[in-house]
Amino acid sequence: MENAMYMHYNSNTEQRTLNVHQVQATLAEGLKTQQVRALIDILTGKQLSAYKLVKLAKSEQPELLYSQGKLTIRLSSKKKKGRYQLWDVVLLPTSYLVA
């Protein structure tokens, strides 16, 4: 699938939106569970338990919605630190307001 970006300008409201389609940006790699839970709370306003976070990451669609798109939570490619599981968080933005 091709990456696509396009700009939409609505002259009635003088508001421009930059839409990005299938563009991913890694926000963080190798975070501990508590750090991911805090990040999810900040970006989405949702509070997930460690159990729900693991369940979400192992699901077929490990995504959470936030105001500008989706967050994908997945097990990190980095090794565990002792007994702590590490996580990667990826942003999947859908649109940005352009000033």
LOMI-411926 format. One record per residue: residue number from 1; x, z, y of N, C-alpha, C in turn; chain; residue in one letter. Coordinates in nm, 3 decimals. Each point is the difference from the previous one (the first is absolute). Example, Ala and Ser with C-alpha at 12.3 -4.5 7.8 and 13.67 -1.06 7.14 Angstrom:
REM residues 2
figu;nxx;nzz;nyy;caxx;cazz;cayy;cxx;czz;cyy;vexgu;kenu
1;1.319;0.780;-0.569;-0.089;0.000;0.119;0.090;0.000;0.120;A;A
2;-0.035;-0.072;0.105;0.082;0.006;0.119;-0.077;0.073;0.109;A;S
//
This chain:
REM residues 99
figu;nxx;nzz;nyy;caxx;cazz;cayy;cxx;czz;cyy;vexgu;kenu
1;0.083;0.000;-0.118;-0.083;0.000;0.118;0.088;0.000;0.124;A;M
2;-0.035;-0.077;0.097;0.078;-0.011;0.123;-0.025;0.118;0.092;A;E
3;0.105;0.042;0.070;-0.019;0.099;0.106;-0.056;-0.074;0.120;A;N
4;-0.099;0.058;0.064;-0.061;-0.065;0.114;-0.018;0.099;0.113;A;A
5;0.032;-0.045;0.121;-0.025;0.079;0.120;-0.069;-0.091;0.099;A;M
6;-0.097;0.056;0.071;-0.063;-0.078;0.103;-0.048;0.091;0.111;A;Y
7;-0.012;-0.056;0.119;-0.042;0.074;0.118;-0.141;-0.042;0.036;A;M
8;-0.084;0.098;0.029;-0.137;-0.026;0.043;-0.016;0.057;0.140;A;H
9;-0.053;-0.080;0.092;-0.022;0.046;0.137;-0.146;-0.015;0.034;A;Y
10;-0.062;0.109;0.040;-0.141;-0.001;0.040;-0.004;0.013;0.151;A;N
11;-0.033;-0.110;0.069;0.003;0.000;0.146;-0.109;0.088;0.060;A;S
12;-0.107;0.026;-0.073;-0.107;0.085;0.053;0.046;0.144;0.017;A;N
13;0.077;0.048;-0.091;0.045;0.139;0.007;0.146;0.011;0.044;A;T
14;0.067;-0.112;0.014;0.142;-0.005;0.035;0.083;0.087;-0.095;A;E
15;-0.036;-0.006;-0.125;0.071;0.076;-0.102;0.060;-0.098;-0.100;A;Q
16;0.127;0.017;-0.028;0.068;-0.086;-0.095;0.033;0.080;-0.125;A;R
17;-0.013;-0.064;-0.114;0.031;0.063;-0.127;0.095;-0.089;-0.077;A;T
18;0.107;0.059;-0.049;0.093;-0.072;-0.087;-0.035;0.038;-0.142;A;L
19;-0.044;-0.096;-0.078;-0.037;0.025;-0.140;0.115;-0.039;-0.091;A;N
20;0.033;0.087;-0.089;0.104;-0.028;-0.098;-0.063;0.007;-0.137;A;V
21;0.030;-0.099;-0.081;-0.061;-0.009;-0.132;0.108;0.006;-0.106;A;H
22;-0.011;0.096;-0.090;0.094;0.016;-0.112;0.144;0.026;0.045;A;Q
23;0.017;0.063;0.115;0.133;0.038;0.046;0.017;0.148;-0.034;A;V
24;0.109;0.033;-0.067;0.023;0.138;-0.040;0.123;0.055;0.070;A;Q
25;-0.004;0.128;0.032;0.114;0.066;0.060;0.019;0.134;-0.068;A;A
26;0.117;0.023;-0.054;0.027;0.128;-0.063;0.017;0.105;0.109;A;T
27;-0.084;0.102;-0.004;0.005;0.106;0.099;0.103;0.106;-0.039;A;L
28;0.001;0.036;-0.127;0.093;0.104;-0.046;0.026;-0.016;-0.149;A;A
29;0.121;0.033;-0.040;0.037;-0.003;-0.141;0.057;0.135;-0.040;A;E
30;-0.030;0.041;-0.122;0.059;0.121;-0.054;-0.051;0.130;0.062;A;G
31;-0.127;0.003;0.040;-0.057;0.122;0.057;-0.049;0.093;-0.110;A;L
32;0.010;0.130;0.026;-0.056;0.099;-0.091;-0.152;0.003;0.020;A;K
33;-0.070;0.057;-0.098;-0.146;0.004;0.001;-0.054;0.064;0.127;A;T
34;0.057;0.111;0.042;-0.049;0.070;0.120;0.016;-0.087;0.125;A;Q
35;0.108;-0.077;0.008;0.022;-0.089;0.114;-0.103;-0.112;0.002;A;Q
36;-0.031;-0.055;-0.117;-0.101;-0.106;-0.009;-0.137;0.054;0.037;A;V
37;-0.033;0.118;-0.047;-0.129;0.061;0.033;-0.012;0.020;0.151;A;R
38;0.108;0.044;0.066;-0.002;0.019;0.146;-0.016;-0.134;0.071;A;A
39;0.069;-0.103;-0.047;-0.009;-0.133;0.059;-0.141;-0.057;-0.013;A;L
40;-0.061;0.016;-0.116;-0.137;-0.046;-0.022;-0.096;0.072;0.095;A;I
41;0.020;0.129;0.016;-0.085;0.078;0.090;0.013;-0.050;0.143;A;D
42;0.121;-0.029;0.045;0.023;-0.048;0.136;-0.063;-0.137;0.022;A;I
43;0.021;-0.093;-0.093;-0.047;-0.138;0.019;-0.147;-0.021;-0.031;A;L
44;-0.053;0.071;-0.099;-0.138;-0.025;-0.041;-0.095;0.115;0.028;A;T
45;0.054;0.118;0.024;-0.085;0.117;0.019;-0.052;0.058;-0.130;A;G
46;0.047;-0.053;-0.113;-0.042;0.049;-0.132;0.104;0.097;-0.054;A;K
47;-0.049;0.102;-0.068;0.090;0.095;-0.064;-0.013;-0.015;-0.152;A;Q
48;0.108;-0.045;-0.062;0.000;-0.021;-0.145;0.081;0.109;-0.068;A;L
49;-0.049;0.047;-0.112;0.078;0.094;-0.082;0.108;-0.080;-0.072;A;S
50;0.100;0.070;-0.052;0.106;-0.068;-0.075;-0.059;-0.071;-0.121;A;A
51;-0.098;0.063;-0.065;-0.066;-0.061;-0.116;-0.067;-0.132;0.039;A;Y
52;-0.074;0.000;0.111;-0.069;-0.122;0.044;0.099;-0.108;0.042;A;K
53;0.113;0.040;0.055;0.103;-0.096;0.039;0.056;-0.070;-0.123;A;L
54;0.030;0.075;-0.105;0.050;-0.058;-0.125;-0.105;-0.092;-0.060;A;V
55;-0.125;0.046;-0.002;-0.109;-0.081;-0.054;-0.017;-0.130;0.079;A;K
56;0.011;0.008;0.133;-0.011;-0.118;0.085;0.114;-0.098;-0.028;A;L
57;0.122;0.051;-0.009;0.117;-0.086;-0.022;-0.005;-0.071;-0.134;A;A
58;-0.062;0.062;-0.100;-0.008;-0.060;-0.132;-0.123;-0.089;-0.017;A;K
59;-0.086;-0.005;0.102;-0.120;-0.083;-0.008;0.036;-0.147;0.020;A;S
60;-0.096;-0.088;-0.024;0.024;-0.143;0.014;0.018;-0.041;0.146;A;E
61;-0.067;0.069;0.091;0.013;-0.031;0.143;0.037;0.127;0.076;A;Q
62;0.129;0.032;0.006;0.043;0.124;0.064;0.006;-0.011;0.152;A;P
63;-0.115;-0.025;0.062;-0.004;-0.023;0.144;-0.092;0.098;0.070;A;E
64;0.036;0.034;0.122;-0.083;0.081;0.088;-0.016;-0.076;0.131;A;L
65;-0.118;0.002;0.056;-0.023;-0.067;0.128;0.046;0.089;0.114;A;L
66;0.059;-0.061;0.103;0.029;0.069;0.125;-0.046;-0.092;0.112;A;Y
67;0.010;0.042;0.124;-0.063;-0.072;0.111;0.047;-0.144;0.017;A;S
68;0.122;-0.033;-0.040;0.052;-0.136;0.019;0.019;-0.077;-0.130;A;Q
69;-0.046;0.054;-0.112;0.016;-0.072;-0.126;-0.005;0.092;-0.120;A;G
70;0.096;-0.017;-0.091;0.003;0.076;-0.125;0.139;0.059;-0.022;A;K
71;0.002;0.113;-0.069;0.124;0.060;-0.047;0.003;-0.014;-0.151;A;L
72;0.110;-0.045;-0.055;0.016;-0.004;-0.144;0.099;0.109;-0.039;A;T
73;-0.042;0.084;-0.093;0.083;0.110;-0.049;0.043;-0.036;-0.142;A;I
74;0.130;0.004;-0.026;0.047;-0.031;-0.135;0.119;0.088;-0.037;A;R
75;0.022;0.014;-0.129;0.115;0.076;-0.046;0.127;-0.069;0.049;A;L
76;0.095;0.077;0.045;0.121;-0.056;0.059;0.089;-0.064;-0.105;A;S
77;0.074;-0.099;0.045;0.099;-0.063;-0.085;0.124;0.090;-0.011;A;S
78;0.010;0.098;0.090;0.110;0.096;-0.006;-0.027;0.102;-0.109;A;K
79;0.105;0.061;-0.051;-0.015;0.100;-0.106;-0.063;0.128;0.055;A;K
80;-0.056;0.077;-0.092;-0.055;0.131;0.038;0.114;0.089;0.048;A;K
81;-0.034;0.092;0.091;0.096;0.102;0.042;-0.036;0.127;-0.074;A;K
82;0.073;0.029;-0.106;-0.034;0.116;-0.083;-0.136;-0.021;-0.064;A;G
83;-0.092;0.089;0.029;-0.135;-0.013;-0.057;-0.097;-0.065;0.097;A;R
84;0.048;-0.040;0.117;-0.087;-0.058;0.102;-0.014;-0.151;-0.016;A;Y
85;-0.124;-0.046;-0.003;-0.029;-0.143;-0.003;0.020;-0.055;0.141;A;Q
86;0.057;-0.118;0.012;0.019;-0.064;0.130;-0.097;-0.116;0.015;A;L
87;-0.037;-0.030;0.125;-0.103;-0.099;0.029;0.048;-0.098;0.106;A;W
88;-0.054;-0.121;-0.006;0.019;-0.101;0.105;-0.135;-0.023;0.066;A;D
89;0.001;-0.018;0.131;-0.122;-0.028;0.075;0.018;-0.134;0.070;A;V
90;-0.095;-0.091;-0.023;0.007;-0.135;0.057;-0.123;-0.022;0.088;A;V
91;0.023;-0.054;0.120;-0.109;-0.035;0.091;-0.043;-0.143;-0.025;A;L
92;-0.130;-0.020;-0.003;-0.059;-0.134;-0.009;-0.091;-0.016;0.122;A;L
93;0.059;-0.034;0.116;-0.082;-0.009;0.120;-0.095;-0.119;-0.006;A;P
94;-0.118;0.017;0.060;-0.095;-0.111;0.005;-0.012;-0.056;0.140;A;T
95;0.017;0.084;0.102;-0.004;-0.052;0.137;0.062;0.100;0.096;A;S
96;0.045;-0.053;0.112;0.055;0.080;0.108;-0.068;-0.043;0.129;A;Y
97;-0.026;0.095;0.087;-0.048;-0.036;0.133;0.122;-0.031;0.085;A;L
98;-0.003;-0.111;0.069;0.112;-0.043;0.083;-0.039;0.017;0.146;A;V
99;0.082;0.069;0.076;-0.032;0.025;0.141;0.019;-0.124;0.085;A;A
//
